[in-house]
Amino acid sequence: MAAVNGSSPSRDAVGFGRRTRFNEWGGAEMNRREFIVLGGAAAALASSRVTLAADWPKKSVVVISAYPPGGTSDIIARLVADLLTAKFGQQFVIENLAGAAGALAGGKLARSAPDGYTILVSGSAPIAANKVVQTNLAYDPEVDFTPITIVAESPALLTASAKAPAKSLQELVAYAKANPGKVNIGNPGAGTKGHICAALIGLQTGIELNHIPYKGSPPLLADLLGGHIDFALDAPSNYLPHIKDGKIHGVAVTSAERIGELPDVQTVAEQGLKNYEQTLWFGAVGPKDMPAEIVSAIQKTIKDWIDTPAAKEKLASLGLTAVANTPEEMRSEMAREIDSIRPLVTAGLVQPS
């Protein structure tokens, strides 16, 4: 896991669960049926199963999830697995392989046969960022992966615990300047977009932030709720119910516009960092040289669902925006993500491990 200036050891707690409630770790649990029974989408997909050349898939397909159950990345992976199961009539089985900021999952995908029986669905760290934040990475995402599609994107959300010393970005900056080295800000893993967004805030304001990497969103949220950490920067979905319940505070969103689920939470740019805009994304990739017809079939299945009102409504409830772009567009986005992180490494704000 990448080391960061001023960082302290991350906590190892991991939340598990599958129903749509919040478990003892604060992570969003999920019911697999919830994601597929959306306005009849499952029935439509099942009734339109397709047969590719060589009758793929003839057996179950592994969908690697790079983070523990309960976080946004894993929610998206399970959603995709259910969609593909309904479409193709074979089980797309989730395999959670968390660790090393997604590098374990990325490494397994890179070593997998390019036969369409292993794919990775994840946030951008193992698919892009790890290339520049990990010096001994066992794979090159731009070489060893076949892009399929970016499923959805969202802003990152800066949140504060109930006892945090600041409830707005301006207050956080003022406190950090008056108390150098005392602001700890958690992220779901080194190299994740939450980490990058926080580093950019530090760079643009000149404040010192201690970046605390966690093993996914559930343990990060648990510590925020418990007051063990003051601030967190992560995808919004797990945090929305707790903000609405008043257990934590929404401080800022990193997108250009406010999000519908949190209309009263200002953007980073609105709070003084002009032109600040960052989004995080969740995508699907296969191993290098994955057959184009299989890539196309998976991408089309995801896009067909994304284009439905039910899909857009479901994603919006999680603070996400539907994307489902082409493999070529995803490849370009991977390159942009990698290029955007290099200046932080050069500035010493992110130190490759």
N, C-alpha and C positions, 0 to 999 in steps of 0.2 A: 504494500500500500504506500502511496506517495507520501513523503514527509512534507510538512508545511511549517513555515516559520512560526515559532511560538506554540506549536501544537502540543497537546497533552494526550496521554493514552486514551483511545476510544473504549467505550463500554461494549461488552460482548453480548448483552441481552438481545434475544430474538423472539419476536412474537409469532405465534402460529394460529391458524384458524381459517374457516372457510365460509361461515355464515355472514350475512350482511348486518353485522353489529360490531361493536368495538370490544376487543378482548382485554385481558388484564394488562397487556403491554400498551394499549392504546392504538394498536394497528387495526386497519380496516379488514374485518373478516368478510368472507364472501361465500355466497351460495352459487355453485357453478350454473345452476339453472337460471339464475337471475339474469345472467349476461346473454343468454341465448333466446330466452322467451321475451322478445322485444317486438311487439307489434306483429307477431306471426313470422318473424325473420327465420326462426329455426325451421318451421314447416316449409317455407319457401326454398330455403337452402337444401333441405333434405330431398325435396321433390325435384330438384334440378341437378342432382349429382352428375358429374361428368366422368368420362373415361378418357384418359390420356394414352398416348402411345406407350406400349409395354404395360398398360393397365396399372399405372401408378395411382394410388398406393395399393400394394398387395398386402401390406401388413401395417402395424401401428407405426406412427411417426413420433419421434422424440422432439418435444419443444422445450429447449433449455431456457430456464428463467434464471437470470444472473443475480437475483436478489432474493431474500427470504420472503415467505408468504406474508401478505398484509400490506405491502407497499404498492405504490402506483404502478411501478414497472411489472410487478408480479400480477396485478389485476389485469393489465393489458395482455400479458402473456396468456393468462387463463381465458380471457375473452377470445383471443385469436385461436387458441386450441379448440375451444367449443365451436367456433364458427367453422373451422376446417373439418372437425369431426362430423358436423351436420352436413357439410357439403359433399365430402368424399366417401363417407360410409366406413371409414376406418378410424380407430382411436388415435387422436393426437394427444400424447401423454406428456404432462408437465414433469420436468425434472429440475428441481431447485438445486442450483450449484452456486451458492454464494461464497464469496471470499475474494480477497485481493482486489477490491473495487471492480469486480466483474471479470478480472483477468482469468480466473479459473474457468469460468463459463466460456469466455472467448477462446481460450486455449483448447478446450475440448472440441468446440465447433471447428476450429482450424484443423484439428487432427481427424475429423470425421470424413467418411466417404462422401463424395458429392453426388449421392444417388437420390436425394430428396427425402431421406428418412431421418435427417437431423436438421433442425433449424434453431436459431436463437432469436428470442424476442426480449428486448431490453431497452433501458434508457441508453443514452449516448456514450457513457463512459467506456464500456468494453468494445463498442462499435466504432468509436472514434478517439475520444480524449486520451485513452490509455496509451496511445501511440506516442504522445509527448510527455505524459506524466509518469511513465514507468520506463526506466532505462533498460531493463532486462526482460522486456515483454517477449513472450515466446511466439508471438505472431505479429503480423502487420495487417491491421484491419483493412487497409486500402488494397492490399495484395491478396490476402488469404480469405476474404469474405466475398460473397456474391450478394449485392444489395437486392432486396425484394421491395420493401416500401416502408416509409415512415407512416405509422398508423395514426398517431395523434401528437399534439404538442400542447404546451401550456406555459404560462409564466412560472418562474419560481416565486415562492411566497416567503417573505421574511416575517417571522412570528416571534413573539416575546412571551415568556412565562408570566404568571400572575404577579410574581414578585420582582420582575426585571426592573432595572433602574431607568428604563426608557420605554416609552410606548409609541414613539414616532421615530423616523429616521433622523430628523434633526436633533432630537434628544439623545439618540444613540451616539451620533457623531460628537456632540458636545461632551457627553459623559466619557467617551473614549479619549478625547483630547485632554480632559481633566484627570483621567485615570489611565495613563498609558499601560498597556499590557494586561489590563484587568477584564477585558471584554472577551468572553468565550462565545463562539458561534458555531453551532453544530451543523453538520451536513451528512447526507446518507452514505457517504463514501468519498475517499480522496479521488479527485478527478471528475466527480459528478458535477452537473451543472449548478447545483446548490453551492458547492465549493467554489466553482469558477465565479459565480455571481457575487459571492461574498468577497472574493479576492479583488474583483473589479471595483466594488464599493470602497474597499480599503485603499486601492490605488488612486481612485479619483478624489477621495476626501483627505487622504494623507493620514488616516488613522491606523493604529495597530490593532489587528484582530487575531485572536488565537483560534485557529480553525481546528475543530474537533471532528474527526471522521468517525462515523458509526458504521455498523454492519447492516445498513439498510434503514428504511424509514421507521418501522415499528419501535426499535429501541431508542431511536432519536426522539420520537414523539413521547415515549414513556418518560424519558428523562426531562423533557420540557414540561410535561404535565406535573411531574413530581418536583419541579423547581431545582433539579440538579444541574441544569444548564439554563442560562438566561435567554438565549436567542437561537433560532434555527432557520436555515434556508433550505427549502425542499419543494417538491411538487405539492400543490395545494390539497389534493383530494383527502388525505387522512386528517388534515387539520381543520377542514371546514366545519364539521359538527362541533368541535370543541371551541372554535371561535364563536359560533352562534350560541353556545351554552355559556359563554363568558369565562371559560376555564383558562383560555390563553388569548392573546391579543394579536390581531392582524396588524402588522407594521407597514408593509409595503409590498407591492407586486412589481416584478421586473419587466413586464411588458409595456408597450407604448400606451395601451389603454387599460382602464380598470376592468375587472372581470365581473360578469353578471352575478355570480354567487356572493361577491363581496363588494357591493357598490360603494361602500363608505371607506374602503381601504384605498388610499392613494397610491399612485405609481411612484417608483423611485425618482423618475424625472420630475414629477409634480412636487417632490420634496427637495428639490435643489440640484440634482445631478442631471443637468440638461443633456438631452439626446441619449440618455441611458436606456437601452432596450436589450433584453436578453430573454430568449425562450429556451425551454428544454423540450426534447422530443423522445419518442419511444418508437422503435422500429424493429423490423424483422429482416434477418439476413440468413443466408445459407453458406456452406463452405465454398471455397474457390471452385469454379467450373461446374457449379450446379446447373443442370439442364435448363435451358431457356424456357421450354414449355412448362416445366414445373414452376419455375419462378413466376411466369405469366399467370398460371392458374391460381396460385396462392394470392398474388397481388390483386387479381380480378375479384376473387372471393371477398377479400377484405374491402375493396373499393365498393363492390355492390352493396355490402352492408353499410359502409360508411355513408353512402348516398341516401340512406333511408332517414326519415324524420326521427324514428325511434332511436337510431344510433346517435344522431346529433344531440338529442335530448339527454340520452344516458351519459354521453361523454361530457356534456356541459355540466351535468350534476356533479361530476368529479373535477370540475375546473379545467377540463380539457377541450381542445378544438380538433375536430376531425381533419385529417390530411389525406392519407392514401395516395401519395404521389407515385410516380413511375420509378423503376429501378435506377434509371439514369439521373433523375432528379435527386434521389436519395444519395447516390454516389457524390454528386456535387455538394450536397449538404454535409456529408461526412468530411469532405476536404475543407469546407468553410469552417466547420467546428474545430478541426485540427489546427488550422491556420490562426484561428482567433485565440487559441490558448498559448501558442508559442511566445507571444510578448510577455505573458505572465511568468513563464519559465525564465525568460531572459531577464526580467526585472527581479527575479528571485522570490516572487510571491508564491510560486508553486515550485517546490524542489523535487525533481524526479528522483524516485527511489531506485 
